[in-house]
C-alpha cells in the first residue's frame, strides 16, 4: 500500500479496492490519516465502513468543507491554528492565474521585474542541488519527502502595499511576481499557491524558501503622507487605510500597531523608522511559522544572529545564505532590501512560534498515550503508525568571524512528525490542488519589488 507521503489515491479508487473485498470505506478514514513523519514509508491505514448508523458519520455524497485553518503542501492539508484563505477559496488570491486579475485577455504583467515577463507568475520549479549541478524535478515528483529535503528557509517581507489585496495586485498584475503566503492587517492568512511551488519573492533564496508578505505601508522616512495616515484616538495610533487598497475580511477592523510609537533602527547601516505590525499579524505569523517548521523541519525557529546574539541587520554572504536554516528577513537575502524593517519583533515571533510547536508536540504525545489499542471496537478511526520521529538537521553553532552568523543551538523538541501534532485537525489529508498548472521557468529573477503603489 502507498505510504502517506505519496499522493493519496482518490476516495473512489480506494472504495473500489475495498468493495472488491466486500467492504466499503468511510470518508472519515481519510481525515484520520496522519501526516508523514521522517519517512514516507508509513502505512496508510483507512477506516473500514461503519457497520451501523452513526450521528457523527456524514451521509454518502455529503459535501465536506475544509475547516478553514489549513495550509496546503504537496496537495495535503496541515493545520495552522489560524484562519487561512487559499487560492481555492472564494475571495482567495490565485498565483496560478496566467493573466492579470482584472483582465483575462492580458496575460503579461504591466511592469514586470527582470525575467518575469511571462504569463506564469511562478518559476518552473525549485532547483534541487545535486553533485555536479542541479536539476528541476517535474511537478509530479514533489511529495513531502522531497519538499522537506529542499525547503530550509522562510523569508519574511513587509509588502509596502498597505493590504494583502493590494500587495497581490502589485505582485501579480504589475510585477509578475508571487509569494506563497500573505498576512493581512487583521491577521487573515492568504495562501496563493502550494508550498511546493517556486514563488518569485526573494531572488537567490527562491529555490529553498517559503515567502511571506506581511501587510504594512512601509517606512515613514520621506513619506509625510504616510505619517499622517497614522491617526490617534484614546486607544493610541491607528492606520487609516485608503479605500482603493481594499478592506480586511474582519468587519469594522481598526489596524493598530502593536507598540504605540514609531520604532527606528539601522539596516545595512541605513537609519529607518516605521510603526509596528498589528497584534493580529504577530499572532497569526507565530502560528504559521510553527506549522511551517513542522511541515518542513529544516526550517528552524531561529534567525541569523551575530556573535552578540542579536539578529543580524545586514545581508548574509552567499555562503552564509546557503548554509542557514531558519527564518530570514528579506534584508538578509539582499542589501537592496530593508524588509521586514526595524519594527519587526523577532524575539516575540520566534518565542511564540516555539511555544506553539512545543504545545502541539505535547498534546500529540498525550493523545497517543490516551488512545486505546487499535483493536478496540469503539475506536472510530485508526491513525497511521509512526515509525520514527522527524528531526531537524544537527549541526551546532558556527561563527564566521567578527560579525558573522552564529547558528544558535538547535531548538529541538521531542516531537512527533509533522502532521501528527493536533489530531484530528493535523491529520486531515484530503487531496487538493490546482490541476493543469504548467509553470514557466524565468531567468534573471531579482526578488519582489513591491514598492508602494502610486499614491
ABEGO torsion letter per residue (X at the ends): XBBAABBBBBAAAAAAAAAAAGBBBBAAAAAABBBBBABAABBBBBBBBBABBBAABBBBGBBBBBAGABBBBGGBBBBAGBBBBBAABBGBBBAABABBAABAABABBABBBBGABBABABBAEBBBBBBGEBBBBBAAABBAAAAAAABABBBBBBAGAGBAAAAAAAAAAAAGBBBABBBBAAGBBBBABBAABBBBAAEAAAAABBBBBBBBAEBABGBAAAAAABBBBAAEBBBBBBAAAEBBABBGBBBBBABABBBBBBBGGBBBBBBBBBAAAAAAAAAAAAAAAAABAABBBBBBBBAAGBBBABBBBAAAAAABBEBBBAAAABAABAOAEAABBAAAAAAAAAAAAAAAAAAAAAAAAABBBAABAABABBBBBBABBBBBBBAEBBBAEBGBBBBBBBBBBBBBBBGAABOAAAABABBBEBBGBBBBBBBGBAEBBBBBBBX
